[in-house]
Amino acid sequence: MTDFRKIDDGFYASPQISVADVSQAAAMGIGTIVNNRPEGEADDQPAGSDIEAATKAAGLNYVAIPIGHSGFSMPQVDAMSEVLAKADRPVLGFCRSGTRSTLLWSLAQAKHGRDPDEIAAAAEAGGYSIDPVRPTVDMLAGKSSD
């Protein structure tokens, strides 16, 4: 069962996907799948290489930008920014719950100057809160937090 949550027209977030979910993503018009989950984070997690193979077999792009428990780095934000900038179809980011994918998307959006309140509202509409990274979102967007 897929749980692809629309964050905005160009980005969906999801909890862990399976190989079978890749065909659903393709049917929805997703063009790129971004794996934000480190390999071996959980025993029941599918191998990234299996998701990558299914993604490529479906004619989609696959990118791994793993986010561990140590948090986010600017190279990860830059990598996500690049994926989003190059995408001509929506991007699906996934991790254990979809939260890290949404937070990374938020940071990438802020880096390109999108209003932090718009970012927060889009994430919230998808069922996620950007509170853990809101000060960084504000900083990247060039807005001081209240």
TORLO-951114 format. One record per atom (N, C-alpha, C, CB): chain; residue number from 1; atom name; residue in three letters; x, y, z. Coordinates in steps of 0.1 Angstrom, whole numbers, plus 5000, padded with zeros to 4 digits. Glycine has a CB too. Layout:
BEGIN
A	NUM	CA	Ala	X	Y	Z
...
This chain:
BEGIN
A	1	N	Met	5008	4988	5000
A	1	CA	Met	5000	5000	5000
A	1	C	Met	5009	5012	5000
A	1	CB	Met	4990	5000	5012
A	2	N	Thr	5007	5021	4990
A	2	CA	Thr	5015	5033	4989
A	2	C	Thr	5009	5044	4998
A	2	CB	Thr	5016	5037	4975
A	3	N	Asp	5018	5052	5003
A	3	CA	Asp	5013	5064	5011
A	3	C	Asp	5021	5076	5006
A	3	CB	Asp	5016	5061	5026
A	4	N	Phe	5019	5079	4993
A	4	CA	Phe	5026	5090	4987
A	4	C	Phe	5018	5103	4990
A	4	CB	Phe	5027	5088	4971
A	5	N	Arg	5025	5112	4997
A	5	CA	Arg	5018	5124	5002
A	5	C	Arg	5023	5136	4994
A	5	CB	Arg	5021	5126	5017
A	6	N	Lys	5014	5142	4987
A	6	CA	Lys	5017	5154	4979
A	6	C	Lys	5021	5166	4988
A	6	CB	Lys	5006	5158	4969
A	7	N	Ile	5033	5171	4986
A	7	CA	Ile	5038	5182	4993
A	7	C	Ile	5036	5195	4985
A	7	CB	Ile	5053	5181	4997
A	8	N	Asp	5039	5194	4972
A	8	CA	Asp	5036	5204	4962
A	8	C	Asp	5035	5197	4949
A	8	CB	Asp	5046	5216	4962
A	9	N	Asp	5033	5205	4938
A	9	CA	Asp	5032	5199	4925
A	9	C	Asp	5044	5191	4920
A	9	CB	Asp	5028	5210	4915
A	10	N	Gly	5056	5195	4926
A	10	CA	Gly	5068	5189	4921
A	10	C	Gly	5074	5179	4931
A	10	CB	Gly	5078	5199	4919
A	11	N	Phe	5067	5176	4943
A	11	CA	Phe	5073	5168	4953
A	11	C	Phe	5063	5160	4961
A	11	CB	Phe	5082	5176	4962
A	12	N	Tyr	5066	5147	4962
A	12	CA	Tyr	5058	5138	4971
A	12	C	Tyr	5068	5132	4981
A	12	CB	Tyr	5051	5127	4963
A	13	N	Ala	5063	5130	4993
A	13	CA	Ala	5071	5123	5003
A	13	C	Ala	5063	5110	5007
A	13	CB	Ala	5073	5132	5016
A	14	N	Ser	5071	5100	5011
A	14	CA	Ser	5065	5087	5015
A	14	C	Ser	5073	5080	5025
A	14	CB	Ser	5064	5079	5002
A	15	N	Pro	5066	5072	5034
A	15	CA	Pro	5074	5063	5042
A	15	C	Pro	5080	5052	5032
A	15	CB	Pro	5064	5056	5052
A	16	N	Gln	5088	5044	5038
A	16	CA	Gln	5095	5034	5031
A	16	C	Gln	5087	5028	5019
A	16	CB	Gln	5100	5022	5040
A	17	N	Ile	5092	5027	5007
A	17	CA	Ile	5085	5021	4996
A	17	C	Ile	5091	5007	4994
A	17	CB	Ile	5087	5030	4983
A	18	N	Ser	5083	4999	4987
A	18	CA	Ser	5087	4986	4982
A	18	C	Ser	5090	4986	4967
A	18	CB	Ser	5076	4975	4986
A	19	N	Val	5096	4976	4963
A	19	CA	Val	5098	4974	4948
A	19	C	Val	5085	4976	4941
A	19	CB	Val	5105	4961	4945
A	20	N	Ala	5074	4970	4946
A	20	CA	Ala	5061	4970	4940
A	20	C	Ala	5055	4984	4939
A	20	CB	Ala	5051	4961	4947
A	21	N	Asp	5059	4993	4948
A	21	CA	Asp	5054	5007	4948
A	21	C	Asp	5060	5015	4937
A	21	CB	Asp	5058	5014	4962
A	22	N	Val	5071	5011	4931
A	22	CA	Val	5077	5018	4920
A	22	C	Val	5068	5020	4908
A	22	CB	Val	5091	5012	4916
A	23	N	Ser	5061	5009	4905
A	23	CA	Ser	5052	5010	4894
A	23	C	Ser	5040	5020	4896
A	23	CB	Ser	5046	4996	4891
A	24	N	Gln	5036	5020	4909
A	24	CA	Gln	5026	5030	4913
A	24	C	Gln	5031	5044	4911
A	24	CB	Gln	5021	5028	4927
A	25	N	Ala	5043	5047	4915
A	25	CA	Ala	5050	5060	4913
A	25	C	Ala	5050	5063	4898
A	25	CB	Ala	5064	5060	4919
A	26	N	Ala	5054	5054	4890
A	26	CA	Ala	5055	5056	4876
A	26	C	Ala	5042	5060	4870
A	26	CB	Ala	5061	5044	4868
A	27	N	Ala	5031	5052	4874
A	27	CA	Ala	5018	5055	4870
A	27	C	Ala	5013	5069	4874
A	27	CB	Ala	5008	5044	4875
A	28	N	Met	5018	5074	4885
A	28	CA	Met	5014	5087	4889
A	28	C	Met	5021	5099	4882
A	28	CB	Met	5016	5089	4904
A	29	N	Gly	5031	5095	4874
A	29	CA	Gly	5039	5105	4867
A	29	C	Gly	5051	5109	4874
A	29	CB	Gly	5030	5117	4865
A	30	N	Ile	5055	5102	4884
A	30	CA	Ile	5068	5105	4891
A	30	C	Ile	5079	5103	4881
A	30	CB	Ile	5070	5096	4904
A	31	N	Gly	5089	5111	4882
A	31	CA	Gly	5101	5110	4873
A	31	C	Gly	5113	5106	4880
A	31	CB	Gly	5103	5123	4865
A	32	N	Thr	5114	5109	4892
A	32	CA	Thr	5126	5106	4900
A	32	C	Thr	5122	5101	4914
A	32	CB	Thr	5136	5118	4901
A	33	N	Ile	5129	5091	4919
A	33	CA	Ile	5127	5086	4932
A	33	C	Ile	5140	5089	4940
A	33	CB	Ile	5124	5071	4933
A	34	N	Val	5139	5095	4951
A	34	CA	Val	5151	5099	4960
A	34	C	Val	5150	5090	4973
A	34	CB	Val	5151	5114	4963
A	35	N	Asn	5160	5082	4975
A	35	CA	Asn	5161	5074	4987
A	35	C	Asn	5168	5082	4998
A	35	CB	Asn	5167	5060	4984
A	36	N	Asn	5161	5086	5008
A	36	CA	Asn	5168	5093	5019
A	36	C	Asn	5171	5084	5031
A	36	CB	Asn	5159	5105	5023
A	37	N	Arg	5170	5072	5029
A	37	CA	Arg	5172	5062	5040
A	37	C	Arg	5186	5055	5039
A	37	CB	Arg	5161	5052	5040
A	38	N	Pro	5193	5056	5050
A	38	CA	Pro	5206	5049	5050
A	38	C	Pro	5204	5034	5048
A	38	CB	Pro	5215	5052	5062
A	39	N	Glu	5213	5027	5041
A	39	CA	Glu	5212	5013	5040
A	39	C	Glu	5213	5006	5053
A	39	CB	Glu	5224	5007	5030
A	40	N	Gly	5205	4996	5056
A	40	CA	Gly	5206	4988	5068
A	40	C	Gly	5201	4995	5080
A	40	CB	Gly	5220	4984	5070
A	41	N	Glu	5193	5006	5079
A	41	CA	Glu	5188	5013	5090
A	41	C	Glu	5179	5004	5098
A	41	CB	Glu	5181	5026	5085
A	42	N	Ala	5172	4995	5092
A	42	CA	Ala	5163	4986	5099
A	42	C	Ala	5164	4972	5092
A	42	CB	Ala	5148	4991	5099
A	43	N	Asp	5161	4962	5099
A	43	CA	Asp	5162	4948	5094
A	43	C	Asp	5152	4945	5083
A	43	CB	Asp	5161	4938	5105
A	44	N	Asp	5140	4952	5084
A	44	CA	Asp	5129	4949	5075
A	44	C	Asp	5129	4958	5063
A	44	CB	Asp	5116	4950	5082
A	45	N	Gln	5139	4966	5061
A	45	CA	Gln	5140	4976	5050
A	45	C	Gln	5145	4969	5037
A	45	CB	Gln	5149	4988	5054
A	46	N	Pro	5138	4972	5026
A	46	CA	Pro	5143	4966	5013
A	46	C	Pro	5157	4973	5010
A	46	CB	Pro	5133	4969	5002
A	47	N	Ala	5165	4965	5003
A	47	CA	Ala	5178	4970	4999
A	47	C	Ala	5176	4982	4989
A	47	CB	Ala	5187	4959	4993
A	48	N	Gly	5184	4992	4991
A	48	CA	Gly	5184	5004	4981
A	48	C	Gly	5186	4999	4967
A	48	CB	Gly	5194	5014	4985
A	49	N	Ser	5195	4989	4965
A	49	CA	Ser	5198	4984	4952
A	49	C	Ser	5186	4978	4945
A	49	CB	Ser	5210	4974	4953
A	50	N	Asp	5177	4972	4953
A	50	CA	Asp	5165	4966	4947
A	50	C	Asp	5156	4977	4943
A	50	CB	Asp	5158	4957	4958
A	51	N	Ile	5154	4987	4951
A	51	CA	Ile	5146	4999	4948
A	51	C	Ile	5151	5006	4935
A	51	CB	Ile	5144	5009	4960
A	52	N	Glu	5165	5007	4935
A	52	CA	Glu	5171	5014	4924
A	52	C	Glu	5169	5006	4911
A	52	CB	Glu	5186	5015	4926
A	53	N	Ala	5170	4993	4911
A	53	CA	Ala	5168	4984	4899
A	53	C	Ala	5154	4985	4894
A	53	CB	Ala	5172	4970	4902
A	54	N	Ala	5144	4985	4904
A	54	CA	Ala	5130	4986	4900
A	54	C	Ala	5127	5000	4894
A	54	CB	Ala	5121	4984	4912
A	55	N	Thr	5134	5010	4900
A	55	CA	Thr	5132	5024	4895
A	55	C	Thr	5137	5025	4881
A	55	CB	Thr	5138	5034	4904
A	56	N	Lys	5149	5021	4879
A	56	CA	Lys	5155	5022	4865
A	56	C	Lys	5147	5013	4855
A	56	CB	Lys	5169	5017	4865
A	57	N	Ala	5142	5001	4859
A	57	CA	Ala	5134	4993	4850
A	57	C	Ala	5121	4999	4846
A	57	CB	Ala	5132	4979	4857
A	58	N	Ala	5116	5008	4855
A	58	CA	Ala	5104	5015	4852
A	58	C	Ala	5106	5028	4844
A	58	CB	Ala	5096	5019	4865
A	59	N	Gly	5119	5031	4841
A	59	CA	Gly	5122	5042	4833
A	59	C	Gly	5123	5055	4841
A	59	CB	Gly	5112	5044	4822
A	60	N	Leu	5125	5054	4854
A	60	CA	Leu	5126	5065	4863
A	60	C	Leu	5140	5068	4867
A	60	CB	Leu	5117	5064	4875
A	61	N	Asn	5143	5080	4872
A	61	CA	Asn	5156	5083	4877
A	61	C	Asn	5156	5079	4892
A	61	CB	Asn	5160	5098	4876
A	62	N	Tyr	5168	5075	4897
A	62	CA	Tyr	5170	5071	4911
A	62	C	Tyr	5182	5078	4917
A	62	CB	Tyr	5172	5056	4912
A	63	N	Val	5180	5084	4928
A	63	CA	Val	5191	5091	4935
A	63	C	Val	5191	5087	4950
A	63	CB	Val	5190	5107	4933
A	64	N	Ala	5202	5084	4956
A	64	CA	Ala	5203	5081	4970
A	64	C	Ala	5210	5093	4977
A	64	CB	Ala	5211	5068	4973
A	65	N	Ile	5203	5099	4986
A	65	CA	Ile	5208	5110	4995
A	65	C	Ile	5204	5106	5009
A	65	CB	Ile	5202	5124	4991
A	66	N	Pro	5212	5096	5015
A	66	CA	Pro	5209	5091	5028
A	66	C	Pro	5210	5102	5039
A	66	CB	Pro	5217	5079	5031
A	67	N	Ile	5200	5102	5048
A	67	CA	Ile	5200	5111	5059
A	67	C	Ile	5200	5102	5071
A	67	CB	Ile	5188	5121	5059
A	68	N	Gly	5211	5102	5079
A	68	CA	Gly	5212	5094	5091
A	68	C	Gly	5207	5102	5103
A	68	CB	Gly	5226	5090	5093
A	69	N	His	5209	5097	5115
A	69	CA	His	5204	5103	5127
A	69	C	His	5212	5115	5131
A	69	CB	His	5204	5093	5138
A	70	N	Ser	5224	5117	5124
A	70	CA	Ser	5232	5129	5127
A	70	C	Ser	5226	5142	5121
A	70	CB	Ser	5246	5127	5122
A	71	N	Gly	5216	5141	5113
A	71	CA	Gly	5210	5153	5108
A	71	C	Gly	5214	5156	5093
A	71	CB	Gly	5213	5165	5116
A	72	N	Phe	5212	5169	5090
A	72	CA	Phe	5213	5173	5076
A	72	C	Phe	5226	5181	5074
A	72	CB	Phe	5201	5182	5072
A	73	N	Ser	5232	5180	5062
A	73	CA	Ser	5244	5187	5059
A	73	C	Ser	5241	5195	5046
A	73	CB	Ser	5256	5178	5057
A	74	N	Met	5249	5206	5044
A	74	CA	Met	5247	5214	5031
A	74	C	Met	5249	5205	5019
A	74	CB	Met	5256	5226	5032
A	75	N	Pro	5259	5196	5018
A	75	CA	Pro	5260	5188	5006
A	75	C	Pro	5247	5180	5003
A	75	CB	Pro	5272	5178	5008
A	76	N	Gln	5240	5175	5014
A	76	CA	Gln	5227	5169	5011
A	76	C	Gln	5217	5178	5006
A	76	CB	Gln	5222	5162	5025
A	77	N	Val	5216	5190	5012
A	77	CA	Val	5207	5201	5007
A	77	C	Val	5210	5204	4992
A	77	CB	Val	5208	5213	5016
A	78	N	Asp	5223	5206	4989
A	78	CA	Asp	5227	5209	4976
A	78	C	Asp	5223	5197	4966
A	78	CB	Asp	5242	5211	4975
A	79	N	Ala	5225	5185	4970
A	79	CA	Ala	5221	5173	4962
A	79	C	Ala	5206	5173	4959
A	79	CB	Ala	5226	5160	4968
A	80	N	Met	5198	5176	4969
A	80	CA	Met	5184	5176	4967
A	80	C	Met	5180	5188	4959
A	80	CB	Met	5177	5177	4981
A	81	N	Ser	5186	5199	4961
A	81	CA	Ser	5184	5211	4952
A	81	C	Ser	5186	5208	4937
A	81	CB	Ser	5192	5223	4956
A	82	N	Glu	5197	5201	4935
A	82	CA	Glu	5201	5197	4921
A	82	C	Glu	5190	5187	4915
A	82	CB	Glu	5215	5190	4921
A	83	N	Val	5186	5178	4923
A	83	CA	Val	5176	5168	4918
A	83	C	Val	5163	5176	4915
A	83	CB	Val	5173	5157	4929
A	84	N	Leu	5159	5184	4924
A	84	CA	Leu	5146	5192	4921
A	84	C	Leu	5148	5201	4909
A	84	CB	Leu	5143	5200	4933
A	85	N	Ala	5159	5207	4908
A	85	CA	Ala	5161	5217	4896
A	85	C	Ala	5161	5210	4883
A	85	CB	Ala	5175	5224	4898
A	86	N	Lys	5166	5197	4883
A	86	CA	Lys	5167	5190	4870
A	86	C	Lys	5154	5182	4867
A	86	CB	Lys	5179	5180	4871
A	87	N	Ala	5146	5181	4876
A	87	CA	Ala	5134	5173	4874
A	87	C	Ala	5124	5179	4865
A	87	CB	Ala	5127	5170	4888
A	88	N	Asp	5119	5172	4855
A	88	CA	Asp	5109	5177	4846
A	88	C	Asp	5095	5170	4849
A	88	CB	Asp	5113	5174	4831
A	89	N	Arg	5096	5161	4859
A	89	CA	Arg	5083	5155	4864
A	89	C	Arg	5085	5155	4879
A	89	CB	Arg	5081	5140	4858
A	90	N	Pro	5074	5152	4886
A	90	CA	Pro	5075	5152	4901
A	90	C	Pro	5085	5142	4906
A	90	CB	Pro	5061	5149	4907
A	91	N	Val	5090	5146	4918
A	91	CA	Val	5100	5138	4925
A	91	C	Val	5093	5131	4937
A	91	CB	Val	5112	5146	4930
A	92	N	Leu	5097	5119	4940
A	92	CA	Leu	5092	5112	4952
A	92	C	Leu	5104	5109	4961
A	92	CB	Leu	5085	5098	4948
A	93	N	Gly	5104	5115	4973
A	93	CA	Gly	5114	5112	4983
A	93	C	Gly	5108	5103	4994
A	93	CB	Gly	5119	5125	4989
A	94	N	Phe	5116	5093	4998
A	94	CA	Phe	5112	5084	5008
A	94	C	Phe	5123	5082	5019
A	94	CB	Phe	5107	5071	5002
A	95	N	Cys	5118	5078	5031
A	95	CA	Cys	5127	5074	5042
A	95	C	Cys	5118	5065	5050
A	95	CB	Cys	5133	5087	5050
A	96	N	Arg	5121	5064	5063
A	96	CA	Arg	5113	5055	5072
A	96	C	Arg	5099	5060	5072
A	96	CB	Arg	5119	5054	5086
A	97	N	Ser	5097	5073	5075
A	97	CA	Ser	5083	5078	5077
A	97	C	Ser	5079	5089	5066
A	97	CB	Ser	5082	5084	5091
A	98	N	Gly	5089	5094	5059
A	98	CA	Gly	5087	5105	5050
A	98	C	Gly	5091	5118	5056
A	98	CB	Gly	5073	5106	5046
A	99	N	Thr	5094	5119	5069
A	99	CA	Thr	5098	5131	5075
A	99	C	Thr	5111	5136	5070
A	99	CB	Thr	5098	5129	5091
A	100	N	Arg	5121	5128	5070
A	100	CA	Arg	5135	5133	5066
A	100	C	Arg	5134	5138	5052
A	100	CB	Arg	5145	5122	5067
A	101	N	Ser	5127	5131	5043
A	101	CA	Ser	5125	5135	5029
A	101	C	Ser	5119	5149	5028
A	101	CB	Ser	5117	5125	5021
A	102	N	Thr	5108	5151	5036
A	102	CA	Thr	5101	5164	5036
A	102	C	Thr	5110	5175	5042
A	102	CB	Thr	5088	5163	5044
A	103	N	Leu	5118	5172	5052
A	103	CA	Leu	5127	5182	5058
A	103	C	Leu	5138	5186	5048
A	103	CB	Leu	5133	5177	5071
A	104	N	Leu	5143	5176	5041
A	104	CA	Leu	5153	5179	5031
A	104	C	Leu	5148	5187	5020
A	104	CB	Leu	5160	5166	5026
A	105	N	Trp	5136	5184	5015
A	105	CA	Trp	5129	5192	5005
A	105	C	Trp	5127	5206	5010
A	105	CB	Trp	5115	5185	5001
A	106	N	Ser	5123	5208	5023
A	106	CA	Ser	5121	5221	5029
A	106	C	Ser	5134	5229	5028
A	106	CB	Ser	5116	5220	5043
A	107	N	Leu	5145	5223	5032
A	107	CA	Leu	5158	5230	5032
A	107	C	Leu	5162	5234	5018
A	107	CB	Leu	5168	5221	5038
A	108	N	Ala	5159	5225	5008
A	108	CA	Ala	5163	5228	4994
A	108	C	Ala	5154	5240	4989
A	108	CB	Ala	5161	5216	4986
A	109	N	Gln	5141	5240	4993
A	109	CA	Gln	5132	5250	4988
A	109	C	Gln	5137	5264	4994
A	109	CB	Gln	5118	5247	4993
A	110	N	Ala	5140	5264	5007
A	110	CA	Ala	5145	5276	5014
A	110	C	Ala	5158	5281	5007
A	110	CB	Ala	5147	5274	5029
A	111	N	Lys	5166	5272	5004
A	111	CA	Lys	5179	5276	4998
A	111	C	Lys	5177	5284	4985
A	111	CB	Lys	5188	5264	4994
A	112	N	His	5166	5281	4978
A	112	CA	His	5162	5288	4966
A	112	C	His	5153	5300	4968
A	112	CB	His	5156	5279	4956
A	113	N	Gly	5151	5304	4981
A	113	CA	Gly	5144	5316	4984
A	113	C	Gly	5129	5315	4986
A	113	CB	Gly	5146	5325	4974
A	114	N	Arg	5123	5302	4986
A	114	CA	Arg	5109	5301	4988
A	114	C	Arg	5105	5305	5002
A	114	CB	Arg	5104	5286	4985
A	115	N	Asp	5094	5312	5003
A	115	CA	Asp	5090	5317	5016
A	115	C	Asp	5088	5306	5026
A	115	CB	Asp	5076	5325	5014
A	116	N	Pro	5094	5307	5038
A	116	CA	Pro	5093	5297	5048
A	116	C	Pro	5079	5293	5052
A	116	CB	Pro	5101	5301	5060
A	117	N	Asp	5070	5303	5053
A	117	CA	Asp	5057	5300	5057
A	117	C	Asp	5050	5292	5046
A	117	CB	Asp	5049	5313	5059
A	118	N	Glu	5053	5294	5033
A	118	CA	Glu	5047	5286	5022
A	118	C	Glu	5053	5272	5023
A	118	CB	Glu	5051	5292	5009
A	119	N	Ile	5066	5270	5026
A	119	CA	Ile	5072	5257	5028
A	119	C	Ile	5065	5250	5039
A	119	CB	Ile	5087	5259	5030
A	120	N	Ala	5063	5256	5050
A	120	CA	Ala	5057	5250	5062
A	120	C	Ala	5043	5246	5059
A	120	CB	Ala	5057	5259	5074
A	121	N	Ala	5035	5254	5052
A	121	CA	Ala	5021	5251	5049
A	121	C	Ala	5021	5239	5040
A	121	CB	Ala	5014	5263	5043
A	122	N	Ala	5029	5238	5030
A	122	CA	Ala	5029	5227	5020
A	122	C	Ala	5033	5214	5028
A	122	CB	Ala	5040	5230	5009
A	123	N	Ala	5043	5215	5036
A	123	CA	Ala	5046	5203	5044
A	123	C	Ala	5035	5198	5053
A	123	CB	Ala	5059	5205	5052
A	124	N	Glu	5029	5208	5059
A	124	CA	Glu	5018	5205	5068
A	124	C	Glu	5006	5199	5061
A	124	CB	Glu	5013	5217	5076
A	125	N	Ala	5003	5204	5049
A	125	CA	Ala	4992	5198	5041
A	125	C	Ala	4995	5183	5037
A	125	CB	Ala	4991	5206	5028
A	126	N	Gly	5008	5180	5037
A	126	CA	Gly	5011	5166	5034
A	126	C	Gly	5012	5157	5047
A	126	CB	Gly	5024	5165	5027
A	127	N	Gly	5010	5164	5058
A	127	CA	Gly	5010	5157	5071
A	127	C	Gly	5024	5157	5078
A	127	CB	Gly	5007	5143	5069
A	128	N	Tyr	5032	5166	5075
A	128	CA	Tyr	5046	5167	5081
A	128	C	Tyr	5048	5181	5087
A	128	CB	Tyr	5057	5164	5071
A	129	N	Ser	5056	5182	5097
A	129	CA	Ser	5060	5195	5103
A	129	C	Ser	5074	5198	5100
A	129	CB	Ser	5057	5195	5118
A	130	N	Ile	5077	5210	5097
A	130	CA	Ile	5092	5214	5095
A	130	C	Ile	5098	5220	5107
A	130	CB	Ile	5093	5223	5083
A	131	N	Asp	5091	5219	5118
A	131	CA	Asp	5096	5225	5131
A	131	C	Asp	5110	5222	5134
A	131	CB	Asp	5087	5221	5142
A	132	N	Pro	5114	5209	5132
A	132	CA	Pro	5128	5206	5136
A	132	C	Pro	5139	5213	5128
A	132	CB	Pro	5130	5191	5134
A	133	N	Val	5135	5218	5116
A	133	CA	Val	5145	5225	5108
A	133	C	Val	5141	5240	5105
A	133	CB	Val	5147	5218	5095
A	134	N	Arg	5130	5244	5111
A	134	CA	Arg	5125	5258	5108
A	134	C	Arg	5135	5269	5109
A	134	CB	Arg	5113	5261	5117
A	135	N	Pro	5143	5269	5120
A	135	CA	Pro	5153	5280	5121
A	135	C	Pro	5163	5279	5109
A	135	CB	Pro	5161	5279	5134
A	136	N	Thr	5167	5268	5104
A	136	CA	Thr	5176	5267	5093
A	136	C	Thr	5168	5271	5080
A	136	CB	Thr	5181	5252	5092
A	137	N	Val	5156	5267	5079
A	137	CA	Val	5148	5271	5067
A	137	C	Val	5147	5286	5067
A	137	CB	Val	5133	5265	5068
A	138	N	Asp	5145	5292	5078
A	138	CA	Asp	5144	5307	5078
A	138	C	Asp	5157	5313	5074
A	138	CB	Asp	5140	5312	5092
A	139	N	Met	5168	5307	5080
A	139	CA	Met	5182	5312	5077
A	139	C	Met	5185	5311	5062
A	139	CB	Met	5192	5305	5085
A	140	N	Leu	5182	5299	5056
A	140	CA	Leu	5185	5297	5042
A	140	C	Leu	5177	5306	5033
A	140	CB	Leu	5183	5282	5038
A	141	N	Ala	5165	5309	5037
A	141	CA	Ala	5156	5317	5029
A	141	C	Ala	5159	5332	5031
A	141	CB	Ala	5141	5315	5033
A	142	N	Gly	5168	5335	5040
A	142	CA	Gly	5172	5349	5043
A	142	C	Gly	5162	5356	5052
A	142	CB	Gly	5174	5356	5030
A	143	N	Lys	5154	5349	5060
A	143	CA	Lys	5144	5355	5068
A	143	C	Lys	5147	5352	5083
A	143	CB	Lys	5130	5350	5064
A	144	N	Ser	5147	5361	5091
A	144	CA	Ser	5150	5359	5105
A	144	C	Ser	5137	5353	5111
A	144	CB	Ser	5154	5371	5113
A	145	N	Ser	5139	5343	5120
A	145	CA	Ser	5127	5337	5127
A	145	C	Ser	5123	5347	5138
A	145	CB	Ser	5130	5323	5133
A	146	N	Asp	5110	5346	5141
A	146	CA	Asp	5104	5355	5151
A	146	C	Asp	5106	5349	5165
A	146	CB	Asp	5089	5356	5149
